[in-house]
Amino acid sequence: MNNKELYFAVNKNTGEILNTGWCGYKNKVSWVELSHLKGIFTRNKINKKDYNVYRVFVENGVPVLDRVEI
């Protein structure tokens, strides 16, 4: 997982973290690559506009949280 950007989504209305399904936890951050997150939205017919998507990465040894549009 070195030099990776990982993503998670939070529902704008409920504040719940999107459970990507592979870790099996409710409302826990499930880090995934962007292509996997997009696939989850498509496969489950989830409206992307209902979610804020965040990117997490490390820059110069410092973790950075950045909101992104998908």
N, CA, C and O atoms as a Tinker XYZ file with bonds, in Angstrom:
   280  protein
     1  N      0.803000   -1.190000    0.000000    73     2
     2  CA     0.000000    0.000000    0.000000    64     1     3
     3  C      0.853000    1.264000    0.000000    63     2     4     5
     4  O      0.331000    2.350000    0.251000    81     3
     5  N      2.115000    1.155000   -0.267000    73     3     6
     6  CA     2.963000    2.334000   -0.316000    64     5     7
     7  C      2.620000    3.180000   -1.524000    63     6     8     9
     8  O      2.329000    2.649000   -2.596000    81     7
     9  N      2.652000    4.510000   -1.357000    73     7    10
    10  CA     2.402000    5.464000   -2.428000    64     9    11
    11  C      1.028000    5.302000   -3.058000    63    10    12    13
    12  O      0.872000    5.539000   -4.256000    81    11
    13  N      0.048000    4.910000   -2.294000    73    11    14
    14  CA    -1.306000    4.752000   -2.813000    64    13    15
    15  C     -2.182000    5.879000   -2.302000    63    14    16    17
    16  O     -1.993000    6.414000   -1.210000    81    15
    17  N     -3.141000    6.210000   -3.136000    73    15    18
    18  CA    -4.210000    7.092000   -2.704000    64    17    19
    19  C     -5.395000    6.196000   -2.423000    63    18    20    21
    20  O     -5.772000    5.388000   -3.271000    81    19
    21  N     -5.982000    6.321000   -1.263000    73    19    22
    22  CA    -7.135000    5.509000   -0.895000    64    21    23
    23  C     -8.328000    6.420000   -0.671000    63    22    24    25
    24  O     -8.173000    7.589000   -0.321000    81    23
    25  N     -9.524000    5.874000   -0.876000    73    23    26
    26  CA   -10.728000    6.687000   -0.889000    64    25    27
    27  C    -11.810000    6.097000   -0.008000    63    26    28    29
    28  O    -11.851000    4.889000    0.222000    81    27
    29  N    -12.693000    6.969000    0.487000    73    27    30
    30  CA   -13.903000    6.542000    1.174000    64    29    31
    31  C    -14.980000    7.586000    0.934000    63    30    32    33
    32  O    -14.681000    8.721000    0.564000    81    31
    33  N    -16.241000    7.199000    1.147000    73    31    34
    34  CA   -17.370000    8.086000    0.884000    64    33    35
    35  C    -18.247000    8.194000    2.125000    63    34    36    37
    36  O    -18.429000    7.228000    2.866000    81    35
    37  N    -18.795000    9.413000    2.334000    73    35    38
    38  CA   -19.670000    9.684000    3.467000    64    37    39
    39  C    -20.991000   10.229000    2.926000    63    38    40    41
    40  O    -20.998000   11.157000    2.118000    81    39
    41  N    -22.103000    9.653000    3.372000    73    39    42
    42  CA   -23.419000   10.097000    2.945000    64    41    43
    43  C    -23.660000   11.512000    3.454000    63    42    44    45
    44  O    -23.494000   11.781000    4.644000    81    43
    45  N    -24.050000   12.417000    2.562000    73    43    46
    46  CA   -24.273000   13.821000    2.923000    64    45    47
    47  C    -25.457000   13.989000    3.866000    63    46    48    49
    48  O    -25.460000   14.901000    4.693000    81    47
    49  N    -26.461000   13.124000    3.756000    73    47    50
    50  CA   -27.685000   13.268000    4.546000    64    49    51
    51  C    -27.595000   12.616000    5.917000    63    50    52    53
    52  O    -28.050000   13.187000    6.908000    81    51
    53  N    -27.011000   11.423000    5.980000    73    51    54
    54  CA   -26.989000   10.678000    7.238000    64    53    55
    55  C    -25.659000   10.753000    7.966000    63    54    56    57
    56  O    -25.599000   10.490000    9.167000    81    55
    57  N    -24.587000   11.108000    7.258000    73    55    58
    58  CA   -23.260000   11.143000    7.856000    64    57    59
    59  C    -22.612000    9.775000    7.978000    63    58    60    61
    60  O    -21.512000    9.654000    8.518000    81    59
    61  N    -23.290000    8.732000    7.476000    73    59    62
    62  CA   -22.720000    7.386000    7.552000    64    61    63
    63  C    -21.662000    7.184000    6.482000    63    62    64    65
    64  O    -21.764000    7.696000    5.367000    81    63
    65  N    -20.667000    6.441000    6.846000    73    63    66
    66  CA   -19.601000    6.086000    5.926000    64    65    67
    67  C    -20.088000    4.947000    5.051000    63    66    68    69
    68  O    -20.665000    3.981000    5.551000    81    67
    69  N    -19.861000    5.052000    3.744000    73    67    70
    70  CA   -20.273000    4.003000    2.827000    64    69    71
    71  C    -19.478000    2.745000    3.125000    63    70    72    73
    72  O    -18.247000    2.755000    3.101000    81    71
    73  N    -20.189000    1.663000    3.407000    73    71    74
    74  CA   -19.536000    0.384000    3.637000    64    73    75
    75  C    -19.291000   -0.246000    2.276000    63    74    76    77
    76  O    -20.238000   -0.596000    1.572000    81    75
    77  N    -18.045000   -0.390000    1.909000    73    75    78
    78  CA   -17.716000   -0.918000    0.591000    64    77    79
    79  C    -17.959000   -2.406000    0.490000    63    78    80    81
    80  O    -17.919000   -2.962000   -0.608000    81    79
    81  N    -18.208000   -3.063000    1.600000    73    79    82
    82  CA   -18.608000   -4.455000    1.562000    64    81    83
    83  C    -17.514000   -5.458000    1.813000    63    82    84    85
    84  O    -17.802000   -6.564000    2.270000    81    83
    85  N    -16.284000   -5.126000    1.538000    73    83    86
    86  CA   -15.306000   -6.194000    1.680000    64    85    87
    87  C    -14.798000   -6.373000    3.085000    63    86    88    89
    88  O    -14.274000   -7.440000    3.404000    81    87
    89  N    -14.926000   -5.386000    3.937000    73    87    90
    90  CA   -14.439000   -5.592000    5.306000    64    89    91
    91  C    -15.561000   -6.012000    6.253000    63    90    92    93
    92  O    -15.290000   -6.500000    7.350000    81    91
    93  N    -16.817000   -5.829000    5.844000    73    91    94
    94  CA   -17.938000   -6.327000    6.618000    64    93    95
    95  C    -18.344000   -5.515000    7.834000    63    94    96    97
    96  O    -19.161000   -5.980000    8.628000    81    95
    97  N    -17.801000   -4.316000    8.006000    73    95    98
    98  CA   -18.154000   -3.502000    9.161000    64    97    99
    99  C    -19.137000   -2.409000    8.766000    63    98   100   101
   100  O    -19.045000   -1.854000    7.671000    81    99
   101  N    -20.082000   -2.096000    9.658000    73    99   102
   102  CA   -21.021000   -1.010000    9.395000    64   101   103
   103  C    -20.437000    0.299000    9.917000    63   102   104   105
   104  O    -19.938000    0.374000   11.040000    81   103
   105  N    -20.512000    1.319000    9.082000    73   103   106
   106  CA   -20.070000    2.666000    9.399000    64   105   107
   107  C    -18.601000    2.731000    9.844000    63   106   108   109
   108  O    -18.246000    3.506000   10.731000    81   107
   109  N    -17.787000    1.935000    9.237000    73   107   110
   110  CA   -16.347000    1.983000    9.453000    64   109   111
   111  C    -15.690000    2.328000    8.131000    63   110   112   113
   112  O    -16.182000    1.937000    7.073000    81   111
   113  N    -14.599000    3.045000    8.179000    73   111   114
   114  CA   -13.919000    3.423000    6.945000    64   113   115
   115  C    -13.408000    2.180000    6.242000    63   114   116   117
   116  O    -12.657000    1.384000    6.805000    81   115
   117  N    -13.832000    2.037000    5.005000    73   115   118
   118  CA   -13.363000    0.951000    4.156000    64   117   119
   119  C    -12.549000    1.595000    3.045000    63   118   120   121
   120  O    -13.107000    2.107000    2.075000    81   119
   121  N    -11.260000    1.567000    3.186000    73   119   122
   122  CA   -10.388000    2.222000    2.218000    64   121   123
   123  C    -10.339000    1.408000    0.938000    63   122   124   125
   124  O    -10.152000    0.191000    0.978000    81   123
   125  N    -10.504000    2.067000   -0.187000    73   123   126
   126  CA   -10.414000    1.403000   -1.478000    64   125   127
   127  C     -9.755000    2.338000   -2.480000    63   126   128   129
   128  O     -9.652000    3.543000   -2.250000    81   127
   129  N     -9.313000    1.772000   -3.585000    73   127   130
   130  CA    -8.806000    2.588000   -4.670000    64   129   131
   131  C     -9.986000    3.234000   -5.376000    63   130   132   133
   132  O    -11.108000    2.734000   -5.291000    81   131
   133  N     -9.745000    4.337000   -6.070000    73   131   134
   134  CA   -10.817000    5.092000   -6.697000    64   133   135
   135  C    -11.605000    4.253000   -7.698000    63   134   136   137
   136  O    -12.832000    4.344000   -7.739000    81   135
   137  N    -10.939000    3.452000   -8.490000    73   135   138
   138  CA   -11.649000    2.630000   -9.482000    64   137   139
   139  C    -12.602000    1.649000   -8.794000    63   138   140   141
   140  O    -13.688000    1.380000   -9.308000    81   139
   141  N    -12.210000    1.118000   -7.649000    73   139   142
   142  CA   -13.078000    0.198000   -6.910000    64   141   143
   143  C    -14.281000    0.938000   -6.334000    63   142   144   145
   144  O    -15.396000    0.418000   -6.353000    81   143
   145  N    -14.061000    2.147000   -5.822000    73   143   146
   146  CA   -15.165000    2.928000   -5.270000    64   145   147
   147  C    -16.175000    3.280000   -6.359000    63   146   148   149
   148  O    -17.383000    3.185000   -6.139000    81   147
   149  N    -15.691000    3.682000   -7.521000    73   147   150
   150  CA   -16.587000    3.989000   -8.642000    64   149   151
   151  C    -17.384000    2.752000   -9.037000    63   150   152   153
   152  O    -18.571000    2.849000   -9.350000    81   151
   153  N    -16.740000    1.599000   -9.024000    73   151   154
   154  CA   -17.419000    0.349000   -9.352000    64   153   155
   155  C    -18.509000    0.007000   -8.358000    63   154   156   157
   156  O    -19.558000   -0.506000   -8.746000    81   155
   157  N    -18.282000    0.282000   -7.089000    73   155   158
   158  CA   -19.280000    0.027000   -6.052000    64   157   159
   159  C    -20.501000    0.905000   -6.276000    63   158   160   161
   160  O    -21.634000    0.438000   -6.159000    81   159
   161  N    -20.274000    2.190000   -6.601000    73   159   162
   162  CA   -21.386000    3.083000   -6.896000    64   161   163
   163  C    -22.188000    2.575000   -8.090000    63   162   164   165
   164  O    -23.418000    2.583000   -8.061000    81   163
   165  N    -21.504000    2.138000   -9.128000    73   163   166
   166  CA   -22.174000    1.667000  -10.340000    64   165   167
   167  C    -22.903000    0.354000  -10.093000    63   166   168   169
   168  O    -24.080000    0.228000  -10.434000    81   167
   169  N    -22.224000   -0.619000   -9.508000    73   167   170
   170  CA   -22.798000   -1.941000   -9.287000    64   169   171
   171  C    -24.032000   -1.894000   -8.395000    63   170   172   173
   172  O    -25.011000   -2.598000   -8.645000    81   171
   173  N    -23.988000   -1.069000   -7.359000    73   171   174
   174  CA   -25.091000   -0.987000   -6.404000    64   173   175
   175  C    -26.086000    0.125000   -6.732000    63   174   176   177
   176  O    -27.003000    0.395000   -5.956000    81   175
   177  N    -25.897000    0.769000   -7.890000    73   175   178
   178  CA   -26.790000    1.853000   -8.348000    64   177   179
   179  C    -26.973000    2.920000   -7.268000    63   178   180   181
   180  O    -28.094000    3.325000   -6.961000    81   179
   181  N    -25.856000    3.365000   -6.701000    73   179   182
   182  CA   -25.847000    4.398000   -5.669000    64   181   183
   183  C    -25.627000    5.743000   -6.345000    63   182   184   185
   184  O    -24.750000    5.874000   -7.199000    81   183
   185  N    -26.411000    6.737000   -5.971000    73   183   186
   186  CA   -26.273000    8.075000   -6.534000    64   185   187
   187  C    -25.041000    8.756000   -5.936000    63   186   188   189
   188  O    -24.996000    9.007000   -4.731000    81   187
   189  N    -24.061000    9.048000   -6.754000    73   187   190
   190  CA   -22.814000    9.676000   -6.301000    64   189   191
   191  C    -23.053000   11.049000   -5.689000    63   190   192   193
   192  O    -22.288000   11.501000   -4.838000    81   191
   193  N    -24.120000   11.707000   -6.130000    73   191   194
   194  CA   -24.401000   13.056000   -5.631000    64   193   195
   195  C    -24.822000   13.064000   -4.161000    63   194   196   197
   196  O    -24.809000   14.114000   -3.518000    81   195
   197  N    -25.191000   11.907000   -3.632000    73   195   198
   198  CA   -25.579000   11.807000   -2.226000    64   197   199
   199  C    -24.382000   11.640000   -1.296000    63   198   200   201
   200  O    -24.548000   11.573000   -0.078000    81   199
   201  N    -23.173000   11.572000   -1.861000    73   199   202
   202  CA   -21.983000   11.274000   -1.064000    64   201   203
   203  C    -20.881000   12.297000   -1.282000    63   202   204   205
   204  O    -20.704000   12.822000   -2.381000    81   203
   205  N    -20.144000   12.568000   -0.211000    73   203   206
   206  CA   -18.871000   13.275000   -0.298000    64   205   207
   207  C    -17.792000   12.206000   -0.345000    63   206   208   209
   208  O    -17.809000   11.264000    0.448000    81   207
   209  N    -16.871000   12.347000   -1.257000    73   207   210
   210  CA   -15.791000   11.372000   -1.410000    64   209   211
   211  C    -14.488000   12.031000   -0.969000    63   210   212   213
   212  O    -14.199000   13.173000   -1.326000    81   211
   213  N    -13.714000   11.292000   -0.190000    73   211   214
   214  CA   -12.458000   11.804000    0.344000    64   213   215
   215  C    -11.295000   10.927000   -0.091000    63   214   216   217
   216  O    -11.413000    9.707000   -0.202000    81   215
   217  N    -10.174000   11.582000   -0.333000    73   215   218
   218  CA    -8.938000   10.891000   -0.704000    64   217   219
   219  C     -7.971000   11.045000    0.462000    63   218   220   221
   220  O     -7.842000   12.127000    1.037000    81   219
   221  N     -7.304000    9.971000    0.800000    73   219   222
   222  CA    -6.291000    9.981000    1.848000    64   221   223
   223  C     -4.973000    9.551000    1.224000    63   222   224   225
   224  O     -4.896000    8.532000    0.538000    81   223
   225  N     -3.939000   10.343000    1.473000    73   223   226
   226  CA    -2.617000    9.995000    0.963000    64   225   227
   227  C     -1.568000   10.576000    1.900000    63   226   228   229
   228  O     -1.884000   11.394000    2.764000    81   227
   229  N     -0.344000   10.160000    1.728000    73   227   230
   230  CA     0.763000   10.642000    2.556000    64   229   231
   231  C      1.674000   11.487000    1.680000    63   230   232   233
   232  O      2.116000   11.056000    0.615000    81   231
   233  N      1.946000   12.705000    2.153000    73   231   234
   234  CA     2.822000   13.621000    1.428000    64   233   235
   235  C      3.907000   14.101000    2.383000    63   234   236   237
   236  O      3.619000   14.730000    3.401000    81   235
   237  N      5.142000   13.801000    2.050000    73   235   238
   238  CA     6.278000   14.162000    2.900000    64   237   239
   239  C      6.107000   13.649000    4.325000    63   238   240   241
   240  O      6.441000   14.338000    5.288000    81   239
   241  N      5.586000   12.440000    4.445000    73   239   242
   242  CA     5.427000   11.808000    5.744000    64   241   243
   243  C      4.216000   12.275000    6.540000    63   242   244   245
   244  O      4.042000   11.872000    7.690000    81   243
   245  N      3.377000   13.121000    5.943000    73   243   246
   246  CA     2.212000   13.657000    6.635000    64   245   247
   247  C      0.947000   13.147000    5.951000    63   246   248   249
   248  O      0.804000   13.306000    4.739000    81   247
   249  N      0.024000   12.536000    6.699000    73   247   250
   250  CA    -1.239000   12.094000    6.100000    64   249   251
   251  C     -2.100000   13.307000    5.708000    63   250   252   253
   252  O     -2.216000   14.273000    6.462000    81   251
   253  N     -2.695000   13.230000    4.521000    73   251   254
   254  CA    -3.501000   14.326000    4.011000    64   253   255
   255  C     -4.895000   13.794000    3.661000    63   254   256   257
   256  O     -5.032000   12.743000    3.035000    81   255
   257  N     -5.915000   14.533000    4.074000    73   255   258
   258  CA    -7.305000   14.204000    3.749000    64   257   259
   259  C     -7.797000   15.285000    2.806000    63   258   260   261
   260  O     -7.718000   16.473000    3.118000    81   259
   261  N     -8.314000   14.866000    1.633000    73   259   262
   262  CA    -8.702000   15.805000    0.593000    64   261   263
   263  C    -10.047000   15.394000    0.037000    63   262   264   265
   264  O    -10.225000   14.232000   -0.329000    81   263
   265  N    -11.004000   16.311000   -0.040000    73   263   266
   266  CA   -12.316000   16.010000   -0.634000    64   265   267
   267  C    -12.178000   16.081000   -2.144000    63   266   268   269
   268  O    -11.560000   17.005000   -2.672000    81   267
   269  N    -12.751000   15.104000   -2.843000    73   267   270
   270  CA   -12.657000   15.037000   -4.295000    64   269   271
   271  C    -14.047000   14.837000   -4.914000    63   270   272   273
   272  O    -14.972000   14.390000   -4.238000    81   271
   273  N    -14.183000   15.162000   -6.168000    73   271   274
   274  CA   -15.390000   14.912000   -6.935000    64   273   275
   275  C    -15.138000   13.717000   -7.826000    63   274   276   277
   276  O    -14.073000   13.603000   -8.431000    81   275
   277  N    -16.123000   12.814000   -7.913000    73   275   278
   278  CA   -15.976000   11.680000   -8.818000    64   277   279
   279  C    -17.102000   11.677000   -9.835000    63   278   280
   280  O    -17.157000   10.794000  -10.692000    81   279
